[in-house]
Amino acid sequence: MLVFAASDKGGTGRSVTSANLAYHLALGGDDVCYLDFDFGSPTAAAVFDLPDVLTEAEERGLHSYLQGKTGKPFRVDVWARTEHPDLRSRPGGSGRLVLLPGDRTGGEFVTDEENLHRCVDLILGLKREFDVIIVDLSAGRSYAMDLALVATSPRGGLGRLKTRWLVYHRWTRQHVMAAAELVYGKQGIVQAGIAMGHRPDALNGSTRFVRAAVPDLESPLWSQVSPAQYAWMRKCDKELEQLAAGRGIGKTRVLASIPLEPVLQWQERLITDEDVHDRRIANNETWQAMGDLAQRVNDDKFWGEL
């Protein structure tokens, strides 16, 4: 399965949530490969606690590979190399967890046919090794997204792979509007995909939204606010649901809703079971939401034309 992680803007929690998704899938036994196609800001290595990887990947990362500067992209076994204290011993029954980082000094670049062929060859090769390939795309309608859309089109070479598109957005008016535009706007994913040969019903059916950093107004976190603040937040939440439904990204299109997690406001990291139950620094609701996302990505009943 091929999973593309997209977002309307930077700062949506796309990369940190996608990394946690990869982690949960691997914990469940899937062999998972994570490709950092965020060409403008290839920092996924930091989420996996691999501080030396970006330096090691210089001139060997995905930028260099796609541009033909190296024959094979640099890859890292997360279980073997991470400095995260809870991940140093690979859990029993877990699958492989491998990162292909971008180049530290890489940036956005216009893609061409040669880049397309290299992208397709890479993913087809990885498909023989891994159950799930997660591709973390740059924010917005980027060159990385266009490369992904062409590669998965009928002419691109990956059209027959089971593909999921996850579009992340924060739970604010600005982000709801921007996420809807990213997918359904005149220059959005659907229209761009149709121009590249995608069937609109298939592309719609393989696209779901992930709400990130969503305040749970029933949680203890908000119990100390004043009655006026609480009433105002409830009103905003209701208005946001109405806005999302009106823009085509209401609850039937949402695959998961990730709670606002204080730990992730301070450090973009993997949330582990030890963080929840031993250290008690992270909320069980966050751990559960990440697990639900991993389960639903794999479960066909949450996908299909709506």
Summary of the structure (lengths in Angstrom):
residues: 306
radius of gyration: 19.0
end to end distance: 20.5
largest distance: 61.0
contacts: 1015
relative contact order: 0.16
helix: 44%
strand: 15%
